[in-house]
Amino acid sequence: MEVIYKLKANEINSNLMDTIKNLFGKKEITITITAESDETAYLLKSPANEKYLMESKAEEPSIRFTPEEFKEKASKL
């Protein structure tokens, strides 16, 4: 049996531990803790990656319109 709990560290409490104990009884278990990584922060650590990402973002086409124009375009969809 495998169970994955995804939560914030400050949400860990005795209720969680009791739930795990009740679920697995006297079975031997392994608890692995992995911190979620921020992929954007990771990619921006490298100056070369940051330059590439910023240049790519700047090259993306953009469309600007007023709220009224948005409503008009949305109503046509």
C-alpha positions in Angstrom: 0.0 0.0 0.0 1.2 3.5 -0.8 -0.2 6.8 0.4 1.0 10.2 -0.7 0.1 13.2 1.5 0.8 16.6 -0.2 0.7 19.4 2.3 2.6 22.4 3.7 5.1 21.7 6.5 3.1 23.9 8.9 0.1 21.6 8.4 1.8 18.6 9.9 0.3 17.8 13.3 -0.4 14.9 15.6 -3.7 14.1 13.8 -1.6 13.2 10.7 0.6 11.0 12.7 -2.4 9.3 14.3 -3.9 8.7 10.8 -0.7 7.1 9.6 -0.5 4.9 12.6 -4.1 3.8 12.2 -3.7 3.2 8.5 -0.6 1.0 8.7 -0.9 -0.5 12.2 2.3 -2.3 13.2 3.7 -2.5 9.6 7.1 -1.1 9.0 6.9 2.1 6.9 9.2 4.5 5.2 8.5 8.2 5.4 10.2 10.3 2.7 9.9 14.1 2.8 10.5 16.1 -0.4 10.3 19.8 -0.7 8.5 21.0 -3.9 10.8 23.0 -6.0 10.0 26.2 -7.8 10.9 25.4 -11.4 11.1 29.0 -12.5 13.4 29.9 -9.6 15.6 26.9 -10.5 15.8 27.9 -14.2 16.6 31.5 -13.3 19.6 30.5 -11.2 21.7 30.2 -14.3 22.4 33.5 -16.0 22.4 31.9 -19.4 18.9 30.4 -18.8 17.6 33.7 -17.4 18.9 35.6 -20.5 17.3 33.0 -22.8 14.0 33.0 -20.9 13.8 36.8 -20.8 14.6 37.1 -24.5 12.0 34.4 -25.4 9.4 36.2 -23.3 10.2 39.5 -25.0 9.8 37.9 -28.5 6.3 36.5 -27.8 3.6 38.3 -29.6 1.1 40.2 -27.5 -2.3 41.5 -28.1 -3.7 44.4 -26.1 -7.3 45.6 -26.0 -9.7 47.5 -23.8 -12.2 45.7 -21.5 -14.9 46.7 -24.0 -13.0 45.1 -26.9 -12.5 42.0 -24.8 -16.2 41.7 -24.1 -16.9 42.1 -27.8 -14.4 39.4 -28.8 -15.6 37.1 -26.0 -19.3 37.4 -27.1 -18.3 36.4 -30.6 -16.8 33.1 -29.3 
